[in-house]
Amino acid sequence: MSGVSTSSKTIRAAFSYCVQQVRTYDYHHYLCLLHLPPSMRKAAFALRAFNVETSRAMDVASDPKIGLMRLLWWQEAVDKIFAKKLIEHPTAQALSAVISEQKISKSWLKRSVEARINDASREVALPGTIVDLERYAEDTVSTMLYMTLQAGGIQSTAADHAASHVGKASGLLLLLKSLPYHASRSGKISYIPADIAARHGLLVTSNGQSEIQMESGERLSDAAFEIASVANAHLEKARELAGKVPSEAVPALLPAVPTQVLLDSLRRCQFNVFDSRLARGVLGVSPLWFQLKLKWHAWRNKY
């Protein structure tokens, strides 16, 4: 790497760091990745750790400007990684090792971090439409699945289409689950599209800027139900493709399982995103039940 080699010990430590990051901050995906074949697992953990770094950049920053700077740093880091320049960061080192051995698309890595940058720097408080939210989910979640398939050397249009739908469904539902957290940080809910918010009477205009009403209630639940219904449609489309998806691609699509679990948990809570049951266990169910469900799907090679 520009005349500087990274020792095997450093690389092992970097991958160990990635696994720990995913286990700590993205536990349901951590459990999914354990079911991947070894040929895909290292790359998947490096990619998910990269996603952890970029998805948490704004949350861990004391100032939004610092969070944005972190994202811009990662944007530049992707260029450096593909230019084979050494970066003193364990996730970047793990990604460098993966990219040197396996074909990973630079454009998808760039797209994922650029979507985070655009989201962090947008001037309007709310996404305009559900299509905008779907695009964000595609760019930040589906891309991880595309690259995992790529790392496994799987070239399948059906698998890519299924990954797109699984990613969109997962992204939409995780954004719903995160609404209370974002509301507590910013004083407003920022991931309900303006058109859906308006349709359910949630918009309040103050100083020329539209914001979402904070109260947990029927109107908010109805808006959440509308978004969850779009996610459910994506999940159904992904499963309709199952017969055309190569068997070796199925483990990479196992995130469909936690997506279904979260959808079922939201249903039990009547789509009240402030229901405390959603914060329990893994996506609202006991860790044991979640792992059994995941193992059952993995054993049957179903997503």
Secondary structure, DSSP 8 states (H G I E B T S, - for coil): -TT----HHHHHHHHHHHHHHHHHH-HHHHHHHTTS-HHHHHHHHHHHHHHHHHHHHHHH-SSHHHHHHHHHHHHHHHHHHHTT---S-HHHHHHHHHHHHS---HHHHHHHHHHHHHHHH-SSSS-SSHHHHHHHHIIIIIHHHHHHHHHTT---HHHHHHHHHHHHHHHHHHHHHTHHHHHHHHSS--SS-HHHHHHTT-EEEETTEEEE----SHHHHHHHHHHHHHHHHHHHHHHHTGGGS-GGGGGGGTTHHHHHHHHHHHHHTTT-TT-GGGGSTBTTB-HHHHHHHHHHHHHHT--
